[in-house]
């Protein structure tokens, strides 16, 4: 592994040593929704194959319990409240240093495909305008075929500002567009950084008859939900095969994960026995599936219980790709996982912090401390995740020393995040102008499209609803 790392640090001079990178993220896929976790009805043969060939994380955490926050964390290596993305639909601050900009400066071709949701717009996904300062182009992506938020079959998307109609499953469209981008960069002998952010399996669910046929005994919404995951898994297979056909699979690092925990109200359950769902600070809202496949760098496939998360993606890729330390804004909440690619490295040395909607949590290896706001006080809960994956046994009274130690960690983390929130990490020492957090249907720029979009199922219901 040392030899590989030396190649990375001198990647400027060693032809072919720089790895390509593909980041793939599902939208609302729960921790339990994979074949390799023995889901009772869902089969994911391509994710299973990826897991067998790479490093599978059994304790991987999203950046936050909802979508936009995790996307901000992936691009910055920072807990999302530091970046101004406090909840879904907040815009990422332009003052943040992003992974995409760092990769572009390092000579990578950069492309984004699918859901963006970092430009302050809420509502079902619509095409992004070319002049949107907080769109993918404003954060270092050379090429992009993207929408503001979740999207379904036959989507209307934006290719660098040009609106285009697509036909078919959204996941397969994302992969097809990404492979076109990758193929062009391979032909040009240029390293690539591709970000694929699916709209699956976010509601509303629309699957093909073929993809939902094996779920006939489930409710209609569950049939479509699981049918979407079938198509998404198939697109993973298409991506992996495409990389092999282009003869770049060996030195391409593909990192798959989800943006938050699974959804409630679906049977079978989406979270594999974890407590609660999307939006929650319990494991069901934060723990997500994750796999890294990279034949040149992960030569011995295995499963790890090492706690890791979305905060680690930027620091890891910075070391893998030889990015300068100045590429990352400080403080960083994540750490490089590169040593873990070769072998187990023992306990995590940096706790994983979470902050969302006035709720706090911190994970320090086996233990997790949560702090919830209350009417008269703030409630504390402590769990040993190694012994109690479902978080049923609150140890706050029986483990006072651990609780006190982690309370100090939690308070220090929160104070640091609060300073970042107010802009102390930026050269200006304050937060610059930000786009408002609004629905796209309230923007004048989109109004000329309303009459046409009323005929589209993904927008018609929304435009009627917004009129009320």
C-alpha positions in Angstrom: 0.0 0.0 0.0 2.9 2.3 0.7 4.0 1.9 -2.9 0.6 2.9 -4.2 0.5 5.9 -1.9 3.9 7.1 -3.2 2.6 6.9 -6.7 -0.3 9.2 -5.6 1.9 11.8 -4.0 4.0 12.0 -7.2 1.0 11.6 -9.5 2.0 14.7 -11.5 5.1 12.8 -12.7 3.9 9.2 -12.9 1.7 8.7 -16.0 -1.4 6.7 -15.3 -1.0 6.7 -11.5 -3.8 9.1 -10.9 -7.0 7.2 -10.2 -10.3 8.1 -11.7 -13.2 8.7 -9.2 -16.9 8.0 -9.4 -19.2 9.0 -6.5 -22.6 7.4 -6.6 -25.4 8.2 -4.2 -28.9 6.9 -3.8 -31.8 9.1 -2.7 -33.5 7.7 0.4 -32.2 4.1 0.2 -32.2 2.6 3.7 -29.4 0.7 5.3 -31.3 -2.6 5.1 -32.2 -2.3 1.4 -29.6 -4.5 -0.2 -29.4 -8.1 -1.1 -26.1 -8.6 0.9 -28.1 -7.8 4.0 -30.6 -10.5 3.1 -33.5 -8.2 2.4 -36.7 -10.4 2.4 -37.9 -9.3 -1.1 -35.3 -7.1 -2.8 -32.5 -8.5 -4.8 -29.5 -6.3 -5.6 -27.1 -8.6 -7.6 -25.0 -5.7 -8.9 -24.5 -4.0 -5.5 -23.8 -7.5 -4.1 -21.1 -8.1 -6.7 -19.6 -4.7 -6.0 -19.5 -5.4 -2.3 -17.8 -8.8 -2.9 -15.2 -7.1 -5.0 -14.4 -4.1 -2.7 -14.6 -2.7 0.8 -18.1 -2.9 2.3 -18.9 -0.7 5.2 -21.4 -2.0 7.7 -21.2 1.2 9.8 -21.3 4.1 7.4 -23.1 7.3 8.1 -24.7 10.0 6.0 -23.8 13.6 6.6 -27.2 14.2 8.1 -30.7 12.6 8.3 -32.0 14.3 5.1 -30.8 14.9 1.6 -29.3 18.3 0.9 -27.1 18.2 4.1 -25.4 15.0 3.1 -24.7 16.4 -0.4 -23.0 19.4 1.2 -21.0 17.2 3.5 -19.8 15.0 0.6 -18.5 18.1 -1.3 -16.9 19.8 1.7 -15.9 17.1 4.3 -17.7 19.2 6.9 -20.8 18.7 9.0 -23.5 20.4 7.0 -24.5 23.1 9.5 -21.0 24.6 9.0 -21.7 25.1 5.3 -25.1 26.8 5.6 -27.1 23.7 4.4 -29.1 23.4 7.6 -31.9 21.3 6.1 -33.2 20.1 2.8 -33.2 22.8 0.1 -30.7 25.2 1.6 -28.0 26.5 -0.8 -24.4 25.6 -0.3 -22.3 28.7 0.5 -20.0 29.9 -2.2 -17.4 30.5 0.5 -17.0 26.8 1.0 -14.1 24.9 -0.6 -15.5 21.9 -2.5 -14.2 18.6 -3.7 -15.3 19.3 -7.2 -13.3 22.5 -7.4 -10.2 20.8 -5.9 -10.5 17.9 -8.4 -10.8 20.4 -11.3 -7.7 22.3 -10.2 -5.9 19.0 -10.0 -6.5 18.4 -13.7 -9.6 16.2 -13.5 -12.5 16.5 -15.9 -15.5 17.0 -13.6 -19.1 16.0 -14.2 -22.4 15.9 -12.2 -25.4 13.8 -13.2 -28.7 13.7 -11.5 -30.1 15.4 -8.4 -28.3 18.5 -7.2 -30.4 20.2 -4.4 -27.7 22.6 -3.3 -29.0 25.8 -4.9 -31.8 26.8 -2.4 -34.7 25.5 -4.5 -37.4 23.2 -3.1 -40.1 21.2 -4.8 -39.8 18.4 -7.3 -36.7 18.5 -9.5 -36.7 21.0 -12.4 -33.9 21.8 -14.8 -31.2 24.1 -13.6 -30.6 27.4 -15.4 -27.1 27.9 -16.9 -26.6 31.2 -15.0 -27.5 29.7 -11.6 -24.5 30.7 -9.5 -25.2 27.8 -7.0 -25.8 25.1 -9.6 -23.2 22.4 -10.5 -21.3 24.8 -12.8 -20.9 27.2 -9.9 -19.1 24.6 -7.8 -16.5 23.3 -10.3 -18.4 20.9 -12.5 -17.3 21.2 -16.2 -20.2 19.1 -17.5 -23.6 18.5 -15.9 -26.9 16.9 -16.7 -28.9 17.8 -13.6 -32.1 18.8 -11.8 -32.8 20.7 -8.7 -34.2 17.9 -6.6 -35.8 14.4 -6.9 -36.9 13.2 -10.3 -38.7 10.1 -11.8 -39.1 8.3 -15.1 -39.0 10.3 -18.3 -37.4 13.4 -16.6 -36.9 16.9 -17.9 -33.2 17.7 -17.1 -30.7 20.5 -17.8 -27.5 19.9 -19.8 -25.5 22.9 -18.7 -28.6 25.1 -18.9 -30.2 23.5 -22.0 -33.5 21.8 -21.1 -33.8 18.3 -22.5 -36.5 15.6 -22.3 -35.3 12.1 -21.5 -37.2 8.8 -21.7 -36.8 5.8 -19.4 -35.8 5.1 -15.8 -34.1 8.0 -14.1 -31.2 5.9 -12.7 -30.4 4.4 -16.1 -30.5 7.8 -17.7 -28.0 9.1 -15.1 -25.6 6.3 -15.7 -25.9 6.5 -19.5 -25.1 10.2 -19.4 -22.2 9.7 -17.0 -20.7 6.9 -19.2 -20.9 9.3 -22.2 -18.9 11.8 -20.2 -16.4 9.1 -19.0 -16.0 7.7 -22.4 -15.1 11.0 -23.9 -12.5 11.7 -21.2 -11.0 8.2 -21.6 -10.6 8.9 -25.3 -8.9 12.2 -24.5 -6.6 10.5 -22.0 -7.9 12.8 -19.2 -8.6 11.6 -15.6 -12.3 12.0 -14.6 -14.3 12.8 -11.5 -18.0 11.9 -12.0 -20.7 12.4 -9.4 -23.9 10.4 -9.9 -26.7 11.4 -7.6 -29.8 9.3 -8.3 -33.4 10.4 -7.7 -34.2 6.8 -6.6 -35.9 5.6 -4.4 -37.3 9.0 -3.3 -41.1 9.5 -3.6 -43.2 9.7 -5.7 -42.4 6.2 -6.9 -42.8 5.2 -10.5 -41.4 1.9 -11.6 -41.8 -0.1 -14.9 -44.1 -3.1 -14.9 -41.2 -5.4 -15.4 -39.2 -4.0 -12.5 -42.1 -4.3 -10.0 -43.5 -7.7 -11.1 -41.7 -9.6 -8.3 -43.4 -7.5 -5.7 -47.0 -8.2 -6.6 -47.9 -9.1 -3.0 -46.8 -5.7 -1.6 -48.8 -2.5 -1.5 -48.8 -0.4 -4.7 -46.4 2.2 -3.3 -44.1 -0.6 -2.1 -44.2 -2.2 -5.5 -43.1 1.0 -7.2 -40.5 1.8 -4.5 -38.8 -1.6 -4.7 -39.2 -1.6 -8.5 -37.2 1.7 -8.6 -34.4 0.0 -6.6 -34.3 -2.9 -9.0 -33.7 -0.4 -11.9 -31.1 1.4 -9.8 -29.2 -1.8 -9.1 -29.3 -2.7 -12.8 -27.8 0.7 -13.6 -25.0 0.0 -11.1 -24.3 -3.1 -13.2 -24.3 -0.9 -16.4 -21.8 1.5 -14.8 -19.4 -1.3 -13.7 -19.6 -3.0 -17.1 -19.1 0.4 -18.8 -15.9 1.0 -16.9 -14.7 -2.5 -17.7 -15.5 -2.0 -21.4 -13.6 1.3 -21.4 -10.7 -0.5 -19.8 -10.5 1.9 -16.9 -12.2 -0.2 -14.1 -9.0 -1.2 -12.5 -7.9 2.3 -11.6 -11.3 3.8 -11.1 -12.5 4.3 -7.5 -16.2 3.9 -7.3 -17.8 4.9 -4.0 -21.5 4.1 -3.5 -23.7 5.2 -0.6 -27.1 6.8 0.2 -27.9 10.3 1.3 -29.9 9.4 4.5 -31.8 6.5 6.1 -34.7 4.7 4.7 -38.4 5.7 4.5 -41.2 4.9 6.9 -44.6 3.4 5.9 -43.1 0.7 3.7 -43.2 -3.1 4.2 -40.8 -4.8 4.4 -39.0 -2.3 6.4 -36.3 -0.2 4.8 -33.8 0.1 7.7 -32.9 -3.5 8.5 -33.9 -3.5 12.1 -32.4 0.0 13.0 -34.4 2.4 15.0 -36.5 5.0 13.2 -36.2 6.4 9.6 -35.2 9.3 7.4 -35.2 12.6 9.4 -34.2 10.9 12.6 -30.9 11.1 14.5 -31.3 7.4 15.5 -29.4 4.9 13.4 -32.3 4.3 11.0 -32.0 8.0 9.9 -28.2 8.2 9.7 -26.7 4.8 8.9 -26.6 4.0 5.2 -25.2 1.3 2.8 -21.7 2.1 1.5 -19.2 0.3 -0.7 -15.9 1.3 -2.3 -14.7 -0.7 -5.3 -11.2 0.1 -6.6 -9.3 -3.0 -7.9 -5.9 -1.2 -8.0 -6.2 0.2 -4.5 -8.3 -2.4 -2.6 -6.8 -5.6 -3.6 -8.3 -7.8 -0.8 -12.1 -7.4 -0.7 -13.6 -7.5 2.8 -16.3 -6.2 5.1 -15.4 -3.6 7.8 -17.1 -2.6 11.0 -15.0 0.6 11.2 -17.3 3.6 11.8 -17.0 6.0 8.9 -19.2 8.5 7.1 -19.8 11.1 4.3 -17.5 13.5 6.1 -14.6 11.1 5.3 -15.1 11.2 1.5 -13.3 14.5 0.8 -10.3 13.8 3.1 -10.0 10.3 1.7 -10.0 11.4 -1.9 -7.6 14.2 -1.1 -5.0 11.7 0.0 -5.8 9.2 -2.7 -5.6 11.8 -5.5 -2.8 13.9 -4.0 -4.8 17.1 -3.5 -3.1 19.8 -1.5 -4.2 20.3 2.1 -5.3 23.8 1.2 -8.1 22.3 -1.0 -10.1 21.7 2.2 -11.6 24.4 4.4 -10.8 23.9 8.1 -12.1 22.6 10.3 -12.6 19.2 8.7 -15.0 16.8 10.4 -13.8 13.8 8.5 -10.6 11.8 8.2 -8.8 9.9 5.4 -9.8 6.3 5.2 -7.0 5.3 2.9 -5.1 3.2 5.5 -8.4 1.2 5.9 -8.2 0.1 2.3 -5.4 -2.3 3.1 -6.3 -3.5 6.6 -8.2 -2.8 9.7 -6.8 0.1 11.6 -8.3 -0.2 15.0 -10.6 2.3 16.8 -11.6 5.5 15.0 -9.5 8.4 16.3 -12.0 11.2 15.3 -15.6 11.1 16.6 -18.4 11.5 14.0 -20.5 14.6 14.8 -24.1 15.3 13.7 -26.3 18.3 14.1 -29.7 18.7 12.6 -32.8 20.7 13.6 -31.5 21.6 17.1 -30.6 17.9 17.7 -27.1 16.8 18.4 -25.3 13.4 18.2 -21.8 12.2 18.3 -20.4 8.7 17.6 -17.2 7.6 19.2 -16.6 4.0 18.1 -19.1 1.7 19.9 -20.9 4.5 21.7 -23.4 7.1 20.5 -24.6 10.1 22.6 -27.7 12.0 21.5 -29.0 15.3 22.8 -32.6 16.3 22.1 -34.3 19.6 22.9 -37.2 19.5 25.3 -39.7 21.9 26.9 -37.9 22.2 30.2 -34.5 20.6 29.5 -32.4 18.8 26.9 -32.7 15.0 27.0 -29.6 12.9 26.7 -29.4 9.3 25.5 -26.4 7.0 25.3 -26.2 3.7 23.4 -23.7 1.0 22.9 -24.1 0.3 19.2 -21.9 -2.8 19.3 -24.4 -4.4 21.7 -27.6 -2.6 20.9 -27.9 -1.9 17.2 -31.6 -1.0 17.6 -30.9 1.6 20.3 -33.3 0.2 22.8 -31.2 0.4 26.0 -30.4 4.0 27.1 -27.2 3.8 29.2 -27.2 7.5 30.3 -27.6 6.5 33.9 -25.6 3.3 34.0 -22.5 4.6 32.2 -22.0 8.1 33.7 -18.3 8.3 33.0 -18.7 7.6 29.3 -21.7 10.0 29.2 -19.6 12.8 30.8 -16.7 12.2 28.4 -18.9 12.2 25.3 -20.9 15.2 26.6 -17.7 17.2 26.5 -17.0 16.0 23.0 -20.5 16.9 21.9 -20.3 20.4 23.4 -16.9 21.1 21.9 -18.2 19.9 18.5 -21.3 22.1 18.8 -19.3 25.2 19.7 -17.0 24.7 16.7 -20.0 24.2 14.4 -21.7 27.3 15.8 -18.6 29.3 15.0 -18.6 27.9 11.4 -22.3 28.7 11.0 -21.6 32.4 11.7 -18.8 32.5 9.1 -15.7 32.4 11.3 -14.0 29.9 9.0 -14.0 32.2 6.0 -11.4 34.9 5.3 -14.1 37.5 5.6 -15.1 36.3 9.0 -18.7 36.4 8.1 -21.3 34.7 5.9 -21.7 36.3 2.4 -24.9 36.7 0.4 -26.9 33.6 -0.1 -29.9 32.6 -2.3 -33.2 32.3 -0.5 -34.6 28.9 0.4 -37.7 29.0 -1.7 -39.8 26.8 -4.0 -39.0 27.1 -7.7 -42.6 27.7 -8.4 -42.1 31.1 -6.6 -39.4 32.1 -9.0 -40.2 34.4 -11.9 -37.6 32.7 -14.1 -39.6 29.5 -14.2 -43.0 31.1 -14.7 -42.9 31.0 -18.5 -42.8 27.2 -18.3 -45.8 26.8 -16.1 -48.4 26.3 -18.8 -46.4 23.6 -20.5 -45.4 21.9 -17.2 -48.9 21.6 -16.0 -49.3 18.8 -18.5 -46.4 16.9 -17.0 -47.3 14.5 -14.1 -44.2 15.4 -12.0 -45.0 19.1 -12.1 -48.8 19.4 -12.7 -49.8 18.2 -9.2 -47.2 20.6 -7.7 -48.3 23.7 -9.6 -52.0 23.0 -8.7 -51.0 22.5 -5.1 -49.0 25.8 -5.0 -52.0 27.7 -6.2 -54.1 26.8 -3.2 
